[in-house]
Amino acid sequence: MITDYQSNAYRISYQGVSMTENALENPNLIQVGVVPGCTIMVAPQKSYGIDYLPNGEYRSWTLTGYNTRLNRTEAHYIYARLERGSDDAMVLFSVNDYATDGSIGGENPSEDFYYIRIGSITATDSLEGATLDREITLDYGKLSTPAGQTQDTSGWKELFEVTADDLIRPLKRFTSYIVQGTLSIIGKLVINDKQISDVARQGDDGNFVESDENLPTTKLLMGKYLDELRKRLLSKDREDQTEFLLKFGEFIDSMIAGKGTGIFPNGRIQTDRLEVRGSMTVMDLIINEIHAMAGEFNFSDCGKIEKVEFVSESTYKLWMEKETETDITNLDEHDILYSIVNNLRIGGTDYYTSWMRVLTKNVNDNTITVVLYPDSEVPGGRNYPPVARYNLTRKGNAVVPDEGEVNERAQSWLLSSREGRIMFLANVYKPILEDYNYAISIGKFPQIKAIENLPISDTDMGIMAKTIVCEQLYQYDYNGDIIPNKVDRGEWSLTVAQSEQPYRFIQHDRLYPDGQHTFTELEQHTVYHYGCKWGCIVDKTLDEPVWNSPSWVLLEGDKNYHLDFESSNGWQFFLSQVNTDVTAVVSYGNRDITNVLMATEGVEVEWLRDTGNVPSDNSWKPTYVDGKKNTIHLSVSDMGSGWGYEYRKISFICRVFIPVGEDFETIENRINIKI
């Protein structure tokens, strides 16, 4: 990242924002860090609505930022997006060229945000598998602290001048003058050619003993003027207090990137160094809440090598350091040990790992005799002898247990910042790990065969374990949307619905401050009924999954309505022999729903005849059987006067209108008769 301090339009807290491009070797991943309390101070832009604060200071916003994945290959601008109605701001990446008011090319300004450009990032060549690294340029800005309010601030400048040696000197002699507001120049105050060395050593009675030798300004600071000054200045000769932050030097409030000293009204003091010559009494001492480690942290038996003695080829005797007089090393025979040797920080050139197995242990001398593994049996293909003053830890144990038993010394927890994962290793009988050794892995996936068969790589993050048992498991997709859990309950049963394990539809209800609700589906039970798969949409319902059930939705199966016909006297018709009852049969999801449908309010059935003679067909009326609107009786009279002479083909059309919500589902079929 390239940093600069050029813009006079704003200023970001010193080193308050850090960005790492090409995170995880991916040019489209940006790691953004913003220290707590980091602010951006912005100069007035009155045409956009940014003005001074009432006290004459520049307006400032508190910055936040988040790690970002860029979804465009082009170069991006980096903005501080400022909320108009609050003091919150966020670091934002965009390919858009925003003006301060959020408009692009003068159109569609934002009503909620200001946009201050603070940097840029170069383009890359692809969103997936990019090979061209990006580069960030970030401008912290160099806006100076304002001199005060824009209202009548010229008054004191007409009475005072600032000399080359930082003295504030009046331009004329005067009896008294109260300077209100904040002076941007901190220096010595000289009035009537005399420097003020002290102020008001006496009480608040408003009267002073005039003495130009002891207090050359008593003529100027009498009575009510002294009272006004004491309201604005901290006293050096009496007890005093303030409700504001006291700063010494250039102060930045941060434990990471802070500087200077600040004393807060709530009693908090932040400084770089505190020296106490006597004693210090504290109620709660917190030492460095930020803990960091490099390399590997092994939760296993360990010790420090005090002395190394060469015994024979590849065999060494190690004296282990004692923490107490009665201390005995907890390393044991057949343990697989390793020690990382690193003297790079002290100017050396050694950085390697030594692998060994314990042959014998002497508790009297607190020593162990070890043999080095050959090069072909260690990671990296090269082994080295142990070195004194370095730590030694157990990775496993070479004893393979009998079937059904467990060698607990072949197990260990390992936290590796180098590999980027937390692991529980099991059945470690040699230095080079096998796939079955990774009982648990949290973080980057290890390079094992199972990963090769999945759409993930060893750079992806996740949890891998031999067995996972949990009460609740939630999934979400790349957009952050929850993937509901589908639970197959088999064939639908009323007995199950009435049991203590009914069919469930579980949602998460979230109420926002504006009163809006969102419902997130978490779990849905599914059942099979008459060859179709149904999903529960009412929790703990007792309803049967049918076509018009408000508690179930058809997931798999034919979701269309079908209309067929049945004839009471077959489908063979003759010129003078037509006598049958035709019934329209409606099915849905492999089930006949005719009777239920005909009894449903709002369902309509329409019968039409088509002979080609439109006036005659329009005047035809069906004859319903037993008042059933889906069953009609057909006779020779229904065939029309031209049947067999003018036409030999006739069709009867049936339409069924089914109310679905506020609309109608229409299904249609026809009977074609030909002689």
Helices and strands as residue ranges (DSSP letters): E 2-4, E 10-12, E 17-20, G 23-25, E 29-34, E 39-42, G 46-48, E 59-64, E 68-69, E 76-83, E 88-94, E 113-121, E 136-139, H 154-159, E 160-162, E 167-170, E 188-191, E 194-195, H 224-232, E 246-252, E 259-263, E 269-270, E 296-299, E 302-312, E 315-320, E 335-342, G 344-346, E 351-362, E 367-372, G 375-377, G 379-381, E 391-397, G 408-410, E 412-416, E 421-425, G 435-437, E 438-444, H 449-452, E 461-465, E 475-476, E 482-483, E 485-491, H 494-497, E 505-511, E 517-529, E 532-536, E 552-556, E 561-567, E 579-588, E 591-592, H 594-598, E 604-610, H 614-619, E 624-625, E 628-635, G 636-639, E 649-660, E 663-674
